[in-house]
Amino acid sequence: MLPQRVPRSINVKWFKAKGDSITDDTIAINNAINYAVTYNIVNIYFPSGTYMVNSPILIYSNMLLHGDGISSIIRLLPNSANYNTGLITNSDHINGNTNIIIKDLKIDANCTNQDSSYLQTSIYFIKVNKLNIDNVDCTGGLIEGIYIYNCSEININNLTTHNNGLYQQDASGLHIDNCDMPVINNVYSYSNGFHGVILSSCTHGSFNNIRCINNGYDGFRIQYNSDYNFFNNIVSSGNFRGMYFTTESTKNIIDNANIKDNLALGIAFNISANNIFNKCILKENAQGIVTVDPGDNNYFNMLMYDENVVNEELAIGSELLPFMNSINF
């Protein structure tokens, strides 16, 4: 039941959402959002429960969607995927939105019960200024877990993204595309069909405490002129390649990287130079470091390596990797 006065926050159950994992709650949730837009209400609350929906949930400017953590689930109904959109997305992809927050929720695009020909993403934001994602579990996207394009003032904290994407599909748990100065902290990206995390055309970002584990291809992929980013405490393990720098991604600084147990390569460079690694561990990868283009000069300080099947790929002392300070275990 709605209060007699306009509240500062609303509960989707006031609008007859059930959250029982059976009932289609799409209309109730959209009614709550429309009420919030009409009365300039910022907070929309999802109590613990599983809210089934059959179409994307549109988020407007100056809006916060939040719940009780992973016990508050928004899940796509079977056979409801829509091509190239997200289960959660912003309302205006043309002119953009501002000040959107997603917090304390689990978003499940339910990929195992969808037509795989649709490229459904769990969370999909385009042209959002001041985007915040905090304590969110994202799963079940047919292609991406989270896709963020052409957004600014991005802050992501405490994100888990897993079991998204199809194997050998150019997708990922988290894909940040054409964004400047994103701040990303505490991401766990695992068991995604292709990549764990992708950066495309991103500059001056800060990435701290990122774990990419057991993804189908690259754990952490940096591509398309992603320059001047800072990475700290990166773990990439059990992927096909641990970290892959490609298509002129340069002048990034990577501190404290632990790259181990990857099936093909620990770290690979393809037309990407002048990246600097400090305190990097390479262990039990099929190959340690590989560079495709002889002109790629990347620099390592305090590189520790052990039990890579082909350690000579490190090219220690060669022109490919000058100024390397290497330490064996």
PLY file of the C-alpha trace (Angstrom):
ply
format ascii 1.0
element vertex 329
property float x
property float y
property float z
element edge 328
property int vertex1
property int vertex2
end_header
0.00 0.00 0.00
1.27 3.46 -0.90
1.71 6.00 1.90
-0.58 9.04 1.88
2.36 11.41 1.51
4.96 11.17 -1.24
7.81 9.16 0.34
11.54 9.68 -0.08
11.95 6.06 -1.14
9.60 3.37 -2.38
9.37 -0.39 -2.07
8.49 -2.35 -5.22
6.19 -4.55 -3.13
3.96 -1.52 -2.54
3.19 -1.83 -6.25
2.29 -5.54 -5.95
5.62 -7.04 -6.95
5.77 -10.54 -5.44
9.44 -11.52 -5.62
8.42 -15.18 -5.39
10.53 -16.44 -8.36
7.32 -17.36 -10.22
5.13 -14.29 -10.75
5.93 -11.93 -13.62
6.74 -8.71 -11.74
7.51 -6.58 -14.81
4.40 -4.38 -14.63
4.69 -3.87 -10.87
8.36 -2.84 -11.09
7.70 -0.50 -14.00
4.80 1.03 -12.09
7.15 1.69 -9.17
9.73 3.29 -11.46
7.13 5.43 -13.23
5.79 6.60 -9.86
9.33 7.51 -8.81
9.85 9.52 -12.01
6.54 11.33 -11.58
7.20 12.36 -7.99
11.00 12.81 -8.22
11.71 9.92 -5.87
15.31 8.74 -5.93
15.34 5.41 -4.04
13.67 2.25 -5.30
14.03 -0.68 -2.93
13.84 -4.41 -3.72
13.43 -6.47 -0.53
14.88 -9.98 -0.50
13.23 -12.13 -3.15
13.49 -13.17 -6.79
11.70 -10.76 -9.13
10.93 -12.27 -12.53
10.66 -9.87 -15.49
10.00 -10.30 -19.21
11.62 -7.15 -20.61
14.36 -4.62 -19.79
14.02 -2.49 -16.67
14.70 1.16 -17.60
16.57 3.33 -15.11
16.14 7.10 -15.27
18.42 9.94 -14.21
18.88 10.57 -10.49
17.73 7.10 -9.54
19.00 4.46 -7.13
17.98 0.80 -7.39
19.00 -1.13 -4.30
18.19 -4.27 -2.38
19.47 -6.50 0.42
22.48 -7.91 -1.44
22.50 -11.22 -3.35
19.18 -12.19 -1.75
17.49 -9.45 -3.85
17.45 -10.90 -7.37
16.08 -9.48 -10.62
15.88 -12.38 -13.10
14.80 -12.55 -16.72
11.94 -14.95 -17.43
12.72 -17.84 -19.81
12.56 -17.04 -23.53
12.42 -13.29 -22.93
15.83 -12.14 -24.24
15.96 -9.07 -26.49
18.71 -8.52 -29.05
21.55 -6.19 -28.03
20.08 -4.75 -24.88
20.30 -5.31 -21.16
18.07 -6.65 -18.45
18.96 -3.45 -16.57
19.65 -0.42 -18.78
19.38 3.36 -18.76
16.30 5.01 -20.24
17.94 7.29 -22.84
20.66 5.82 -25.04
20.58 8.82 -27.41
20.96 11.84 -25.13
22.15 9.95 -22.09
21.32 9.98 -18.39
23.03 11.24 -15.26
23.51 10.02 -11.70
22.46 6.36 -11.76
23.25 3.98 -8.88
22.79 0.19 -8.75
23.54 -1.23 -5.30
23.13 -4.43 -3.28
21.41 -6.47 -6.01
21.87 -9.63 -8.03
21.06 -9.29 -11.74
20.47 -12.58 -13.58
19.76 -12.58 -17.32
19.12 -16.33 -17.09
21.08 -17.28 -20.22
20.55 -21.03 -19.91
16.81 -20.49 -20.51
17.05 -18.06 -23.44
17.35 -18.32 -27.21
21.13 -18.12 -27.71
20.74 -16.16 -30.97
19.92 -13.04 -28.92
22.79 -10.99 -27.51
21.23 -10.19 -24.17
23.41 -8.43 -21.59
22.69 -8.44 -17.87
23.53 -4.74 -17.30
23.90 -2.31 -20.22
24.67 1.40 -19.83
25.29 3.93 -22.60
26.06 7.65 -22.18
25.63 7.84 -18.43
27.40 10.57 -16.49
28.00 9.66 -12.83
27.42 5.92 -12.89
27.88 3.95 -9.65
27.67 0.19 -9.26
28.27 -1.15 -5.75
27.99 -4.65 -4.30
26.31 -6.18 -7.36
26.36 -9.81 -8.53
25.88 -10.06 -12.28
25.29 -13.33 -14.08
23.56 -15.06 -16.98
24.15 -12.60 -19.84
24.10 -14.27 -23.25
27.00 -12.07 -24.35
28.19 -9.59 -21.68
27.67 -9.51 -17.95
28.07 -5.72 -17.79
28.65 -3.50 -20.83
29.42 0.18 -20.22
29.86 2.42 -23.27
30.73 6.10 -23.58
30.07 6.84 -19.90
31.88 9.21 -17.56
32.59 9.42 -13.83
32.25 5.66 -13.45
32.72 4.11 -10.03
32.41 0.34 -9.60
33.02 -1.30 -6.24
32.60 -4.87 -5.02
31.37 -6.40 -8.28
31.05 -10.14 -8.92
30.38 -11.15 -12.52
30.23 -14.79 -13.55
28.75 -17.31 -15.99
28.12 -14.72 -18.68
28.77 -15.03 -22.40
29.13 -17.86 -24.84
32.42 -19.65 -25.38
34.41 -18.16 -28.31
32.08 -15.14 -28.41
33.82 -11.77 -28.05
32.17 -11.02 -24.73
33.10 -10.77 -21.10
32.03 -10.55 -17.50
32.76 -6.80 -17.50
33.38 -4.68 -20.62
34.20 -0.98 -20.30
34.27 0.69 -23.72
35.25 4.24 -24.72
35.26 5.61 -21.17
37.72 8.02 -19.60
38.91 7.84 -15.98
36.86 4.88 -14.69
37.54 3.92 -11.06
37.10 0.18 -10.54
37.75 -1.56 -7.21
37.28 -5.13 -6.01
36.04 -7.08 -9.03
35.79 -10.87 -9.13
35.15 -12.09 -12.68
35.02 -15.86 -13.07
33.68 -18.67 -15.27
32.60 -16.35 -18.07
32.39 -17.94 -21.50
35.09 -15.80 -23.09
36.91 -12.92 -21.33
36.89 -11.95 -17.67
37.37 -8.17 -18.08
37.77 -6.12 -21.28
38.93 -2.53 -21.58
38.36 -0.94 -24.99
39.54 2.62 -25.70
39.73 3.46 -21.99
42.22 5.98 -20.65
43.43 7.25 -17.27
41.50 4.59 -15.36
42.26 3.11 -11.95
41.77 -0.64 -11.46
42.42 -2.11 -8.03
42.00 -5.65 -6.69
40.79 -7.35 -9.86
40.54 -11.15 -9.96
39.91 -12.94 -13.26
39.61 -16.68 -12.71
38.75 -19.59 -15.01
37.36 -17.58 -17.92
37.14 -19.15 -21.37
39.78 -16.99 -23.06
41.53 -13.86 -21.74
41.41 -13.14 -18.05
42.10 -9.42 -18.53
42.09 -7.98 -22.07
43.31 -4.42 -22.72
42.63 -3.26 -26.30
42.01 -0.45 -28.80
44.26 2.33 -27.54
43.58 1.81 -23.84
46.36 4.05 -22.52
47.64 5.58 -19.27
45.67 3.25 -16.98
46.88 2.15 -13.55
46.37 -1.43 -12.38
47.10 -2.66 -8.86
46.74 -6.13 -7.34
45.71 -8.09 -10.42
45.20 -11.85 -10.22
44.58 -13.76 -13.45
44.52 -17.54 -13.21
43.05 -20.54 -14.99
42.21 -18.64 -18.18
43.53 -19.32 -21.71
45.65 -16.14 -21.50
46.27 -14.22 -18.30
46.66 -10.62 -19.56
46.55 -9.60 -23.20
47.54 -6.14 -24.46
46.56 -5.50 -28.07
45.91 -2.86 -30.74
48.19 -0.09 -29.50
47.38 -0.15 -25.81
50.36 1.65 -24.33
51.85 3.42 -21.31
49.85 1.50 -18.73
51.33 0.78 -15.29
50.69 -2.58 -13.65
51.70 -3.06 -10.01
51.54 -6.38 -8.15
50.24 -8.78 -10.81
49.97 -12.50 -10.07
49.58 -14.37 -13.37
49.51 -18.13 -12.98
48.09 -21.42 -14.26
46.90 -20.01 -17.60
46.57 -22.59 -20.36
48.43 -20.75 -23.13
50.11 -17.48 -22.15
50.80 -15.59 -18.98
51.17 -12.13 -20.56
50.98 -11.35 -24.28
51.58 -8.17 -26.29
50.34 -7.49 -29.81
51.18 -4.04 -31.22
51.29 -2.64 -27.68
54.37 -1.03 -26.17
55.74 0.98 -23.25
53.69 -0.77 -20.60
55.43 -1.00 -17.22
55.10 -3.93 -14.79
56.27 -3.74 -11.18
56.38 -6.81 -8.93
54.91 -9.31 -11.35
54.68 -13.06 -10.65
54.45 -15.47 -13.57
54.02 -19.07 -12.54
52.89 -22.34 -14.16
51.63 -20.82 -17.40
52.16 -22.64 -20.69
54.32 -19.70 -21.80
55.54 -16.84 -19.65
55.57 -13.71 -21.82
55.07 -13.50 -25.58
55.29 -10.47 -27.81
54.02 -10.63 -31.38
55.45 -7.40 -32.79
59.27 -7.05 -32.42
58.77 -3.31 -31.91
56.84 -3.81 -28.69
59.16 -2.66 -25.90
57.57 -3.30 -22.53
59.34 -3.04 -19.20
59.44 -5.26 -16.13
60.83 -4.50 -12.69
61.09 -7.32 -10.15
59.67 -10.03 -12.38
59.44 -13.40 -10.62
58.81 -16.50 -12.69
58.74 -20.24 -12.15
57.52 -23.42 -13.83
56.22 -21.81 -17.00
56.40 -24.59 -19.57
58.32 -22.36 -22.01
60.33 -19.99 -19.84
62.55 -18.93 -22.73
59.60 -16.98 -24.13
60.43 -14.45 -21.45
63.19 -13.27 -23.80
65.25 -12.06 -20.85
67.90 -9.60 -21.87
66.66 -9.32 -25.45
65.61 -6.18 -27.26
61.98 -7.18 -26.83
61.95 -6.64 -23.09
64.74 -4.23 -22.13
65.56 -3.07 -18.61
64.14 -6.21 -17.06
65.09 -7.00 -13.48
64.29 -10.71 -13.11
64.23 -12.87 -10.03
63.87 -16.67 -10.08
61.98 -18.42 -7.31
0 1
1 2
2 3
3 4
4 5
5 6
6 7
7 8
8 9
9 10
10 11
11 12
12 13
13 14
14 15
15 16
16 17
17 18
18 19
19 20
20 21
21 22
22 23
23 24
24 25
25 26
26 27
27 28
28 29
29 30
30 31
31 32
32 33
33 34
34 35
35 36
36 37
37 38
38 39
39 40
40 41
41 42
42 43
43 44
44 45
45 46
46 47
47 48
48 49
49 50
50 51
51 52
52 53
53 54
54 55
55 56
56 57
57 58
58 59
59 60
60 61
61 62
62 63
63 64
64 65
65 66
66 67
67 68
68 69
69 70
70 71
71 72
72 73
73 74
74 75
75 76
76 77
77 78
78 79
79 80
80 81
81 82
82 83
83 84
84 85
85 86
86 87
87 88
88 89
89 90
90 91
91 92
92 93
93 94
94 95
95 96
96 97
97 98
98 99
99 100
100 101
101 102
102 103
103 104
104 105
105 106
106 107
107 108
108 109
109 110
110 111
111 112
112 113
113 114
114 115
115 116
116 117
117 118
118 119
119 120
120 121
121 122
122 123
123 124
124 125
125 126
126 127
127 128
128 129
129 130
130 131
131 132
132 133
133 134
134 135
135 136
136 137
137 138
138 139
139 140
140 141
141 142
142 143
143 144
144 145
145 146
146 147
147 148
148 149
149 150
150 151
151 152
152 153
153 154
154 155
155 156
156 157
157 158
158 159
159 160
160 161
161 162
162 163
163 164
164 165
165 166
166 167
167 168
168 169
169 170
170 171
171 172
172 173
173 174
174 175
175 176
176 177
177 178
178 179
179 180
180 181
181 182
182 183
183 184
184 185
185 186
186 187
187 188
188 189
189 190
190 191
191 192
192 193
193 194
194 195
195 196
196 197
197 198
198 199
199 200
200 201
201 202
202 203
203 204
204 205
205 206
206 207
207 208
208 209
209 210
210 211
211 212
212 213
213 214
214 215
215 216
216 217
217 218
218 219
219 220
220 221
221 222
222 223
223 224
224 225
225 226
226 227
227 228
228 229
229 230
230 231
231 232
232 233
233 234
234 235
235 236
236 237
237 238
238 239
239 240
240 241
241 242
242 243
243 244
244 245
245 246
246 247
247 248
248 249
249 250
250 251
251 252
252 253
253 254
254 255
255 256
256 257
257 258
258 259
259 260
260 261
261 262
262 263
263 264
264 265
265 266
266 267
267 268
268 269
269 270
270 271
271 272
272 273
273 274
274 275
275 276
276 277
277 278
278 279
279 280
280 281
281 282
282 283
283 284
284 285
285 286
286 287
287 288
288 289
289 290
290 291
291 292
292 293
293 294
294 295
295 296
296 297
297 298
298 299
299 300
300 301
301 302
302 303
303 304
304 305
305 306
306 307
307 308
308 309
309 310
310 311
311 312
312 313
313 314
314 315
315 316
316 317
317 318
318 319
319 320
320 321
321 322
322 323
323 324
324 325
325 326
326 327
327 328
